[in-house]
Structures are given as structure tokens and as C-alpha cells.
Amino acid sequence: MAEPSNAPNRIVLRPVASSLPLGFLALALATVPFAAVQLGWVAPTEGRAVAIGAIAATVPLQLLASVFGFLARDVVAATGMGVLAGTWGTVGLVTLTSPPGGASPGLGVFLVTAGACMLVPAVSASAKLVPATVMTLAAVRFAVTGGYELTGSAGWEATAGWVGLLLGAVAVYAALALALESTQGRTVLPLGRRAPAEPSGEPGVRPQL
């Protein structure tokens, strides 16, 4: 009978970077073009091109960010990016298959619900003010757009557009701040961190956010 080997076990770990910068930039790729349509900066017929952009770019990028969030055991990134991907995919498909400029009460109910769901990762991200603000603004953006879809009100539509632009600006800032922090190992742009990130205590698992 062969004697048991005394060689030590080796564990190979694959480091996983934060997926939030990618997810936030993908968010900007959807919210800003849709805001341009809602504010009348481009013709309503361009909504289909914007919808294709959301389906082809934002949805897969945010799904990727969600998957890597789960792999990194980052519940905020995984949950937030997953909800965003599903919501923008639904908005893109409805816009693509509906008459230009039309409102859909069914989509309105969906968006209000999506806004409520986005509050879960927003509250969970409260340790860093800027990422939490992005997710909170996403919740507001969906809820206000849902108000427009339910009522067809031009006021709701314009408000949704301006909130969408603000969301895009904050999302780009957050992506840049998180990317710089990751590459330089220190805070370069303020993220509003209320407490230092705590290590997970598990090998190969990065701290959240």
C-alpha cells in the first residue's frame, strides 16, 4: 500500500477586480441616449436606435458585471447590475417593438417595480456614498420614467430625461473614481466612504465595493 504523500496542498486563486466601473459605464450608455429622446433632443423615431444600443451594449456588459460580482461575492455589484441589465433589456425591447413616442402603462408598472428593487443594492452600498447615489438615482430614474409611461405626461417625461442625464454624469464619475482607486491602490477621487472596506476573511475574496 502506498504511503500518503506529505506534500502540502496548493490552492491557486484567481483575483477578481471590481465589476462596478464596467457596470456604471454601461449604465451611462443607456440612460443618456434615452434621456436625449425624452428631452426631445433627438427625434422620437431615434428611440429604436437607442433601444438597440441598450440591448446590444448595456445589457451584456451589465450581465457580465453581475456575473463577476457573484464570483467576487460582492452582493451589491451582483444584485445591482443584474437588476439594471434586466430592466434596460425590457425597456429596450418594449421601445423597439412599440410606436415611436408612445407610452405603455404595462411598462410603467414594471419600471416602478424596478425602481423599488434598485433600492435594495442602493441601501446595501451605503458604505460608499457615490456608488450608493448611482443606484439610488437609478431607482428614481426608473420610477419617474414609470410615472411617464403610466400617465403619458410631458412633465413626467422631461423630469425623467433630466434625472437620466444626472444619473449618467454620476455613473461616469463613480466608474472613474473606482477604477482609479483600483489601479492606484488609494483613493484619488472622493467616493464618500463612511468606513474603510473590511477584508472578507476568506482567501481570494475581495472586499465589497
CYANA upper distance limits for C-alpha pairs under 8 A (distance plus 0.5 A):
 13 LEU  CA    203 PRO  CA      8.29
 13 LEU  CA    204 GLY  CA      6.23
 14 ARG  CA    204 GLY  CA      7.44
 15 PRO  CA    204 GLY  CA      6.70
 15 PRO  CA    205 VAL  CA      8.30
 15 PRO  CA    206 ARG  CA      8.48
 16 VAL  CA     68 PHE  CA      7.92
 16 VAL  CA     71 LEU  CA      8.14
 16 VAL  CA     72 ALA  CA      6.57
 16 VAL  CA    205 VAL  CA      8.37
 16 VAL  CA    206 ARG  CA      7.77
 17 ALA  CA     72 ALA  CA      8.35
 17 ALA  CA    182 SER  CA      8.39
 17 ALA  CA    206 ARG  CA      8.35
 18 SER  CA     68 PHE  CA      8.44
 18 SER  CA     69 GLY  CA      7.76
 18 SER  CA     72 ALA  CA      8.35
 18 SER  CA    182 SER  CA      8.41
 18 SER  CA    209 LEU  CA      7.33
 19 SER  CA     23 GLY  CA      6.84
 19 SER  CA     65 ALA  CA      5.33
 19 SER  CA     66 SER  CA      7.88
 19 SER  CA     68 PHE  CA      6.80
 19 SER  CA     69 GLY  CA      6.59
 19 SER  CA     77 ALA  CA      7.25
 20 LEU  CA     24 PHE  CA      6.42
 20 LEU  CA     65 ALA  CA      7.25
 20 LEU  CA     77 ALA  CA      6.48
 20 LEU  CA     81 MET  CA      8.48
 20 LEU  CA    175 ALA  CA      7.35
 20 LEU  CA    178 LEU  CA      8.14
 20 LEU  CA    209 LEU  CA      8.08
 21 PRO  CA     25 LEU  CA      6.70
 21 PRO  CA    174 ALA  CA      7.63
 21 PRO  CA    175 ALA  CA      4.49
 21 PRO  CA    176 LEU  CA      7.45
 21 PRO  CA    178 LEU  CA      6.76
 21 PRO  CA    179 ALA  CA      6.70
 22 LEU  CA     26 ALA  CA      6.67
 22 LEU  CA     61 LEU  CA      7.49
 22 LEU  CA     62 GLN  CA      7.82
 22 LEU  CA     65 ALA  CA      7.03
 22 LEU  CA    175 ALA  CA      7.58
 23 GLY  CA     27 LEU  CA      6.69
 23 GLY  CA     61 LEU  CA      7.02
 23 GLY  CA     62 GLN  CA      5.45
 23 GLY  CA     65 ALA  CA      6.11
 23 GLY  CA     66 SER  CA      8.49
 23 GLY  CA     81 MET  CA      6.73
 24 PHE  CA     28 ALA  CA      6.94
 24 PHE  CA    171 ALA  CA      5.64
 24 PHE  CA    172 VAL  CA      7.06
 24 PHE  CA    174 ALA  CA      7.76
 24 PHE  CA    175 ALA  CA      6.29
 25 LEU  CA     29 LEU  CA      6.92
 25 LEU  CA    171 ALA  CA      6.98
 25 LEU  CA    172 VAL  CA      6.31
 25 LEU  CA    175 ALA  CA      6.89
 26 ALA  CA     30 ALA  CA      7.26
 26 ALA  CA     57 ALA  CA      7.55
 26 ALA  CA     58 THR  CA      5.22
 26 ALA  CA     59 VAL  CA      8.33
 26 ALA  CA     61 LEU  CA      6.70
 26 ALA  CA     62 GLN  CA      6.92
 27 LEU  CA     31 THR  CA      6.65
 27 LEU  CA     58 THR  CA      6.87
 27 LEU  CA     62 GLN  CA      8.30
 27 LEU  CA     84 LEU  CA      8.24
 27 LEU  CA    168 GLY  CA      7.52
 27 LEU  CA    171 ALA  CA      7.59
 28 ALA  CA     32 VAL  CA      6.29
 28 ALA  CA    167 LEU  CA      7.89
 28 ALA  CA    168 GLY  CA      4.91
 28 ALA  CA    169 ALA  CA      7.96
 28 ALA  CA    171 ALA  CA      6.79
 28 ALA  CA    172 VAL  CA      7.22
 29 LEU  CA     33 PRO  CA      7.38
 29 LEU  CA     53 GLY  CA      8.31
 29 LEU  CA     54 ALA  CA      7.66
 29 LEU  CA     57 ALA  CA      8.14
 29 LEU  CA     58 THR  CA      6.90
 29 LEU  CA    168 GLY  CA      8.34
 30 ALA  CA     34 PHE  CA      6.81
 30 ALA  CA     50 VAL  CA      8.02
 30 ALA  CA     53 GLY  CA      7.73
 30 ALA  CA     54 ALA  CA      5.77
 30 ALA  CA     58 THR  CA      6.73
 30 ALA  CA     88 TRP  CA      7.95
 31 THR  CA     35 ALA  CA      6.50
 31 THR  CA    164 GLY  CA      5.77
 31 THR  CA    165 LEU  CA      7.38
 31 THR  CA    167 LEU  CA      7.76
 31 THR  CA    168 GLY  CA      6.61
 32 VAL  CA     36 ALA  CA      6.77
 32 VAL  CA    164 GLY  CA      6.52
 32 VAL  CA    165 LEU  CA      5.90
 32 VAL  CA    168 GLY  CA      6.31
 33 PRO  CA     37 VAL  CA      7.08
 33 PRO  CA     50 VAL  CA      6.56
 34 PHE  CA     38 GLN  CA      6.77
 34 PHE  CA     47 GLY  CA      7.70
 34 PHE  CA     50 VAL  CA      6.94
 34 PHE  CA    161 GLY  CA      7.80
 34 PHE  CA    164 GLY  CA      8.13
 35 ALA  CA     39 LEU  CA      6.53
 35 ALA  CA    160 ALA  CA      7.60
 35 ALA  CA    161 GLY  CA      4.54
 35 ALA  CA    162 TRP  CA      7.29
 35 ALA  CA    164 GLY  CA      5.92
 35 ALA  CA    165 LEU  CA      6.69
 36 ALA  CA     40 GLY  CA      6.74
 36 ALA  CA     41 TRP  CA      5.62
 36 ALA  CA     42 VAL  CA      6.63
 36 ALA  CA    161 GLY  CA      7.31
 37 VAL  CA     41 TRP  CA      6.48
 37 VAL  CA     42 VAL  CA      5.85
 37 VAL  CA     43 ALA  CA      7.04
 37 VAL  CA     44 PRO  CA      6.48
 37 VAL  CA     46 GLU  CA      7.73
 37 VAL  CA     47 GLY  CA      6.86
 37 VAL  CA    161 GLY  CA      8.33
 38 GLN  CA    157 GLU  CA      6.28
 38 GLN  CA    158 ALA  CA      6.58
 38 GLN  CA    160 ALA  CA      7.77
 38 GLN  CA    161 GLY  CA      5.72
 39 LEU  CA    157 GLU  CA      7.84
 39 LEU  CA    158 ALA  CA      5.95
 39 LEU  CA    161 GLY  CA      6.05
 39 LEU  CA    162 TRP  CA      8.13
 40 GLY  CA     44 PRO  CA      7.85
 42 VAL  CA     46 GLU  CA      7.10
 43 ALA  CA     47 GLY  CA      8.11
 44 PRO  CA    100 PRO  CA      5.92
 44 PRO  CA    101 GLY  CA      5.85
 45 THR  CA    100 PRO  CA      5.75
 45 THR  CA    101 GLY  CA      7.96
 46 GLU  CA     50 VAL  CA      6.92
 47 GLY  CA     51 ALA  CA      6.53
 47 GLY  CA     95 THR  CA      7.23
 47 GLY  CA     96 LEU  CA      7.94
 47 GLY  CA    100 PRO  CA      7.19
 47 GLY  CA    101 GLY  CA      8.43
 48 ARG  CA     52 ILE  CA      6.70
 48 ARG  CA     92 GLY  CA      8.44
 48 ARG  CA     95 THR  CA      6.78
 48 ARG  CA     96 LEU  CA      5.43
 48 ARG  CA    100 PRO  CA      8.22
 49 ALA  CA     53 GLY  CA      6.82
 50 VAL  CA     54 ALA  CA      6.84
 50 VAL  CA     92 GLY  CA      8.23
 51 ALA  CA     55 ILE  CA      6.76
 51 ALA  CA     91 VAL  CA      7.90
 51 ALA  CA     92 GLY  CA      4.69
 51 ALA  CA     93 LEU  CA      7.38
 51 ALA  CA     95 THR  CA      6.63
 51 ALA  CA     96 LEU  CA      6.36
 52 ILE  CA     56 ALA  CA      6.38
 52 ILE  CA     92 GLY  CA      7.09
 52 ILE  CA     96 LEU  CA      7.76
 53 GLY  CA     57 ALA  CA      6.09
 53 GLY  CA     58 THR  CA      7.60
 54 ALA  CA     58 THR  CA      5.30
 54 ALA  CA     59 VAL  CA      6.73
 54 ALA  CA     88 TRP  CA      6.93
 54 ALA  CA     89 GLY  CA      7.33
 54 ALA  CA     92 GLY  CA      6.48
 55 ILE  CA     59 VAL  CA      5.85
 55 ILE  CA     60 PRO  CA      7.99
 55 ILE  CA     88 TRP  CA      7.76
 55 ILE  CA     89 GLY  CA      6.02
 55 ILE  CA     92 GLY  CA      6.40
 55 ILE  CA     93 LEU  CA      8.05
 56 ALA  CA     60 PRO  CA      7.29
 57 ALA  CA     61 LEU  CA      6.68
 58 THR  CA     62 GLN  CA      6.49
 58 THR  CA     85 ALA  CA      7.46
 58 THR  CA     88 TRP  CA      7.89
 59 VAL  CA     63 LEU  CA      6.55
 59 VAL  CA     84 LEU  CA      8.43
 59 VAL  CA     85 ALA  CA      5.16
 59 VAL  CA     86 GLY  CA      7.66
 59 VAL  CA     88 TRP  CA      7.03
 59 VAL  CA     89 GLY  CA      6.40
 60 PRO  CA     64 LEU  CA      6.61
 60 PRO  CA     85 ALA  CA      7.89
 61 LEU  CA     65 ALA  CA      6.74
 62 GLN  CA     66 SER  CA      6.54
 62 GLN  CA     81 MET  CA      5.82
 62 GLN  CA     82 GLY  CA      7.21
 62 GLN  CA     84 LEU  CA      7.59
 62 GLN  CA     85 ALA  CA      5.83
 63 LEU  CA     67 VAL  CA      6.71
 63 LEU  CA     81 MET  CA      7.12
 63 LEU  CA     82 GLY  CA      6.44
 63 LEU  CA     85 ALA  CA      6.40
 64 LEU  CA     68 PHE  CA      6.80
 65 ALA  CA     69 GLY  CA      6.51
 65 ALA  CA     77 ALA  CA      7.71
 65 ALA  CA     78 ALA  CA      7.51
 65 ALA  CA     81 MET  CA      6.78
 66 SER  CA     70 PHE  CA      6.89
 66 SER  CA     77 ALA  CA      6.62
 66 SER  CA     78 ALA  CA      4.57
 66 SER  CA     79 THR  CA      7.22
 66 SER  CA     80 GLY  CA      8.00
 66 SER  CA     81 MET  CA      5.47
 66 SER  CA     82 GLY  CA      5.74
 67 VAL  CA     71 LEU  CA      6.87
 67 VAL  CA     78 ALA  CA      6.92
 68 PHE  CA     72 ALA  CA      6.56
 68 PHE  CA     78 ALA  CA      7.72
 69 GLY  CA     73 ARG  CA      6.52
 69 GLY  CA     74 ASP  CA      5.49
 69 GLY  CA     75 VAL  CA      7.20
 69 GLY  CA     76 VAL  CA      8.21
 69 GLY  CA     77 ALA  CA      5.62
 69 GLY  CA     78 ALA  CA      4.78
 70 PHE  CA     74 ASP  CA      6.43
 70 PHE  CA     75 VAL  CA      7.13
 70 PHE  CA     77 ALA  CA      8.30
 70 PHE  CA     78 ALA  CA      5.75
 72 ALA  CA    205 VAL  CA      6.37
 72 ALA  CA    206 ARG  CA      6.81
 73 ARG  CA     78 ALA  CA      8.41
 73 ARG  CA    205 VAL  CA      7.47
 73 ARG  CA    206 ARG  CA      8.33
 73 ARG  CA    208 GLN  CA      8.23
 74 ASP  CA     78 ALA  CA      6.61
 74 ASP  CA    207 PRO  CA      8.05
 74 ASP  CA    208 GLN  CA      5.65
 74 ASP  CA    209 LEU  CA      7.74
 75 VAL  CA     79 THR  CA      6.28
 75 VAL  CA    121 PRO  CA      8.33
 75 VAL  CA    208 GLN  CA      8.18
 76 VAL  CA     80 GLY  CA      6.26
 76 VAL  CA    121 PRO  CA      5.59
 76 VAL  CA    122 ALA  CA      8.32
 76 VAL  CA    124 SER  CA      6.86
 76 VAL  CA    125 ALA  CA      6.76
 76 VAL  CA    208 GLN  CA      8.01
 76 VAL  CA    209 LEU  CA      8.14
 77 ALA  CA     81 MET  CA      6.23
 77 ALA  CA    121 PRO  CA      8.24
 77 ALA  CA    209 LEU  CA      8.07
 78 ALA  CA     82 GLY  CA      6.51
 79 THR  CA     83 VAL  CA      6.70
 79 THR  CA    121 PRO  CA      6.89
 80 GLY  CA     84 LEU  CA      6.67
 80 GLY  CA    118 MET  CA      7.01
 80 GLY  CA    121 PRO  CA      5.91
 80 GLY  CA    122 ALA  CA      8.30
 80 GLY  CA    135 MET  CA      7.81
 81 MET  CA     85 ALA  CA      6.49
 82 GLY  CA     86 GLY  CA      6.80
 83 VAL  CA     87 THR  CA      6.57
 83 VAL  CA    114 ALA  CA      7.89
 83 VAL  CA    117 CYS  CA      8.02
 83 VAL  CA    118 MET  CA      7.46
 84 LEU  CA     88 TRP  CA      6.56
 84 LEU  CA    118 MET  CA      8.41
 85 ALA  CA     89 GLY  CA      6.52
 86 GLY  CA     90 THR  CA      6.73
 87 THR  CA     91 VAL  CA      6.71
 87 THR  CA    111 LEU  CA      7.96
 87 THR  CA    114 ALA  CA      7.26
 88 TRP  CA     92 GLY  CA      6.40
 89 GLY  CA     93 LEU  CA      6.69
 90 THR  CA     94 VAL  CA      6.64
 91 VAL  CA     95 THR  CA      6.51
 91 VAL  CA    107 LEU  CA      8.02
 92 GLY  CA     96 LEU  CA      6.47
 93 LEU  CA     97 THR  CA      6.72
 94 VAL  CA     98 SER  CA      6.45
 94 VAL  CA    107 LEU  CA      8.11
 95 THR  CA     99 PRO  CA      8.21
 95 THR  CA    100 PRO  CA      8.07
 98 SER  CA    102 GLY  CA      7.47
102 GLY  CA    152 GLY  CA      8.46
103 ALA  CA    148 TYR  CA      7.81
103 ALA  CA    149 GLU  CA      5.22
103 ALA  CA    150 LEU  CA      7.65
103 ALA  CA    151 THR  CA      8.34
103 ALA  CA    152 GLY  CA      6.24
104 SER  CA    108 GLY  CA      6.72
104 SER  CA    149 GLU  CA      5.61
104 SER  CA    150 LEU  CA      7.06
105 PRO  CA    109 VAL  CA      6.82
105 PRO  CA    146 GLY  CA      8.45
105 PRO  CA    149 GLU  CA      5.82
105 PRO  CA    150 LEU  CA      4.85
105 PRO  CA    151 THR  CA      8.02
106 GLY  CA    110 PHE  CA      6.94
106 GLY  CA    149 GLU  CA      8.44
106 GLY  CA    150 LEU  CA      8.16
107 LEU  CA    111 LEU  CA      6.58
107 LEU  CA    146 GLY  CA      7.43
107 LEU  CA    149 GLU  CA      7.07
107 LEU  CA    150 LEU  CA      8.40
108 GLY  CA    112 VAL  CA      6.73
108 GLY  CA    145 THR  CA      7.64
108 GLY  CA    146 GLY  CA      4.35
108 GLY  CA    147 GLY  CA      6.79
108 GLY  CA    148 TYR  CA      7.71
108 GLY  CA    149 GLU  CA      5.10
108 GLY  CA    150 LEU  CA      5.52
109 VAL  CA    113 THR  CA      6.77
109 VAL  CA    146 GLY  CA      6.88
109 VAL  CA    150 LEU  CA      7.76
110 PHE  CA    114 ALA  CA      6.62
110 PHE  CA    146 GLY  CA      7.88
111 LEU  CA    115 GLY  CA      6.57
111 LEU  CA    142 PHE  CA      5.69
111 LEU  CA    143 ALA  CA      6.36
111 LEU  CA    145 THR  CA      7.51
111 LEU  CA    146 GLY  CA      5.38
112 VAL  CA    116 ALA  CA      6.97
112 VAL  CA    142 PHE  CA      6.67
112 VAL  CA    143 ALA  CA      4.90
112 VAL  CA    144 VAL  CA      8.14
112 VAL  CA    145 THR  CA      8.48
112 VAL  CA    146 GLY  CA      5.75
112 VAL  CA    147 GLY  CA      7.97
113 THR  CA    117 CYS  CA      6.79
113 THR  CA    143 ALA  CA      8.14
114 ALA  CA    118 MET  CA      6.70
114 ALA  CA    139 ALA  CA      7.62
114 ALA  CA    142 PHE  CA      7.11
114 ALA  CA    143 ALA  CA      8.03
115 GLY  CA    119 LEU  CA      7.33
115 GLY  CA    138 ALA  CA      7.59
115 GLY  CA    139 ALA  CA      4.41
115 GLY  CA    140 VAL  CA      6.74
115 GLY  CA    141 ARG  CA      7.93
115 GLY  CA    142 PHE  CA      5.55
115 GLY  CA    143 ALA  CA      5.58
116 ALA  CA    120 VAL  CA      8.17
116 ALA  CA    139 ALA  CA      6.95
116 ALA  CA    143 ALA  CA      8.23
117 CYS  CA    139 ALA  CA      8.11
118 MET  CA    122 ALA  CA      6.79
118 MET  CA    135 MET  CA      6.94
118 MET  CA    136 THR  CA      7.51
118 MET  CA    138 ALA  CA      7.57
118 MET  CA    139 ALA  CA      5.67
119 LEU  CA    123 VAL  CA      6.44
119 LEU  CA    135 MET  CA      7.68
119 LEU  CA    136 THR  CA      6.73
119 LEU  CA    139 ALA  CA      6.78
120 VAL  CA    124 SER  CA      6.77
121 PRO  CA    125 ALA  CA      6.49
121 PRO  CA    132 ALA  CA      8.26
121 PRO  CA    135 MET  CA      7.50
122 ALA  CA    126 SER  CA      7.23
122 ALA  CA    131 PRO  CA      8.30
122 ALA  CA    132 ALA  CA      5.32
122 ALA  CA    133 THR  CA      7.71
122 ALA  CA    134 VAL  CA      8.36
122 ALA  CA    135 MET  CA      5.47
122 ALA  CA    136 THR  CA      5.91
123 VAL  CA    132 ALA  CA      7.35
124 SER  CA    132 ALA  CA      8.33
125 ALA  CA    129 LEU  CA      8.03
125 ALA  CA    131 PRO  CA      7.12
125 ALA  CA    132 ALA  CA      5.48
125 ALA  CA    209 LEU  CA      8.21
126 SER  CA    131 PRO  CA      8.50
126 SER  CA    132 ALA  CA      5.99
126 SER  CA    194 ARG  CA      8.45
127 ALA  CA    132 ALA  CA      8.44
127 ALA  CA    193 ARG  CA      6.18
127 ALA  CA    194 ARG  CA      5.77
127 ALA  CA    195 ALA  CA      6.62
128 LYS  CA    132 ALA  CA      6.74
128 LYS  CA    191 LEU  CA      6.46
128 LYS  CA    192 GLY  CA      5.83
128 LYS  CA    193 ARG  CA      4.68
128 LYS  CA    194 ARG  CA      6.63
128 LYS  CA    195 ALA  CA      8.37
128 LYS  CA    209 LEU  CA      8.21
129 LEU  CA    133 THR  CA      6.46
129 LEU  CA    191 LEU  CA      6.62
129 LEU  CA    192 GLY  CA      5.09
129 LEU  CA    193 ARG  CA      6.54
129 LEU  CA    194 ARG  CA      7.93
130 VAL  CA    134 VAL  CA      6.87
130 VAL  CA    170 VAL  CA      8.23
130 VAL  CA    174 ALA  CA      6.68
130 VAL  CA    191 LEU  CA      5.63
130 VAL  CA    192 GLY  CA      6.45
131 PRO  CA    135 MET  CA      6.98
131 PRO  CA    171 ALA  CA      8.38
131 PRO  CA    174 ALA  CA      6.70
131 PRO  CA    191 LEU  CA      7.96
132 ALA  CA    136 THR  CA      6.57
133 THR  CA    137 LEU  CA      6.45
133 THR  CA    170 VAL  CA      8.37
134 VAL  CA    138 ALA  CA      6.66
134 VAL  CA    167 LEU  CA      6.88
134 VAL  CA    170 VAL  CA      6.72
134 VAL  CA    171 ALA  CA      6.25
134 VAL  CA    174 ALA  CA      8.15
135 MET  CA    139 ALA  CA      6.77
136 THR  CA    140 VAL  CA      6.84
137 LEU  CA    141 ARG  CA      6.39
137 LEU  CA    163 VAL  CA      7.90
137 LEU  CA    167 LEU  CA      6.29
138 ALA  CA    142 PHE  CA      6.67
138 ALA  CA    167 LEU  CA      7.11
139 ALA  CA    143 ALA  CA      6.68
140 VAL  CA    144 VAL  CA      6.49
140 VAL  CA    163 VAL  CA      8.15
141 ARG  CA    145 THR  CA      6.56
141 ARG  CA    160 ALA  CA      6.44
141 ARG  CA    163 VAL  CA      6.31
141 ARG  CA    164 GLY  CA      6.46
141 ARG  CA    167 LEU  CA      8.18
142 PHE  CA    146 GLY  CA      6.47
143 ALA  CA    147 GLY  CA      6.79
144 VAL  CA    148 TYR  CA      7.01
144 VAL  CA    156 TRP  CA      7.00
144 VAL  CA    157 GLU  CA      8.34
144 VAL  CA    159 THR  CA      7.67
144 VAL  CA    160 ALA  CA      5.91
145 THR  CA    149 GLU  CA      6.79
145 THR  CA    156 TRP  CA      7.48
145 THR  CA    157 GLU  CA      7.05
145 THR  CA    160 ALA  CA      5.72
146 GLY  CA    150 LEU  CA      6.61
147 GLY  CA    151 THR  CA      6.66
147 GLY  CA    152 GLY  CA      8.47
147 GLY  CA    156 TRP  CA      6.79
148 TYR  CA    152 GLY  CA      5.54
148 TYR  CA    153 SER  CA      6.06
148 TYR  CA    154 ALA  CA      7.88
148 TYR  CA    155 GLY  CA      8.41
148 TYR  CA    156 TRP  CA      5.31
148 TYR  CA    157 GLU  CA      5.80
148 TYR  CA    160 ALA  CA      8.27
152 GLY  CA    156 TRP  CA      8.18
152 GLY  CA    157 GLU  CA      8.17
153 SER  CA    157 GLU  CA      6.88
154 ALA  CA    158 ALA  CA      6.66
155 GLY  CA    159 THR  CA      6.67
156 TRP  CA    160 ALA  CA      6.59
157 GLU  CA    161 GLY  CA      6.79
158 ALA  CA    162 TRP  CA      6.88
159 THR  CA    163 VAL  CA      6.65
160 ALA  CA    164 GLY  CA      6.46
161 GLY  CA    165 LEU  CA      6.85
162 TRP  CA    166 LEU  CA      6.81
163 VAL  CA    167 LEU  CA      6.54
164 GLY  CA    168 GLY  CA      6.70
165 LEU  CA    169 ALA  CA      6.84
166 LEU  CA    170 VAL  CA      6.76
167 LEU  CA    171 ALA  CA      6.44
168 GLY  CA    172 VAL  CA      6.74
169 ALA  CA    173 TYR  CA      6.84
170 VAL  CA    174 ALA  CA      6.57
171 ALA  CA    175 ALA  CA      6.61
172 VAL  CA    176 LEU  CA      6.69
173 TYR  CA    177 ALA  CA      6.60
174 ALA  CA    178 LEU  CA      6.55
174 ALA  CA    191 LEU  CA      7.82
175 ALA  CA    179 ALA  CA      6.51
176 LEU  CA    180 LEU  CA      6.56
177 ALA  CA    181 GLU  CA      6.63
177 ALA  CA    187 THR  CA      8.11
177 ALA  CA    188 VAL  CA      7.19
177 ALA  CA    189 LEU  CA      5.59
177 ALA  CA    190 PRO  CA      7.57
177 ALA  CA    191 LEU  CA      7.35
178 LEU  CA    182 SER  CA      6.63
178 LEU  CA    191 LEU  CA      8.37
179 ALA  CA    183 THR  CA      6.68
180 LEU  CA    184 GLN  CA      6.34
180 LEU  CA    185 GLY  CA      8.36
180 LEU  CA    186 ARG  CA      8.35
180 LEU  CA    187 THR  CA      7.88
180 LEU  CA    188 VAL  CA      6.87
180 LEU  CA    189 LEU  CA      8.21
181 GLU  CA    185 GLY  CA      5.88
181 GLU  CA    186 ARG  CA      5.53
181 GLU  CA    187 THR  CA      5.45
181 GLU  CA    188 VAL  CA      6.60
181 GLU  CA    189 LEU  CA      8.33
182 SER  CA    186 ARG  CA      7.83
187 THR  CA    191 LEU  CA      8.30
197 ALA  CA    207 PRO  CA      6.64
197 ALA  CA    208 GLN  CA      7.50
197 ALA  CA    209 LEU  CA      8.16
198 GLU  CA    207 PRO  CA      6.64
199 PRO  CA    206 ARG  CA      7.50
199 PRO  CA    207 PRO  CA      5.68
200 SER  CA    205 VAL  CA      6.86
200 SER  CA    206 ARG  CA      7.19
200 SER  CA    207 PRO  CA      6.19
201 GLY  CA    205 VAL  CA      8.35
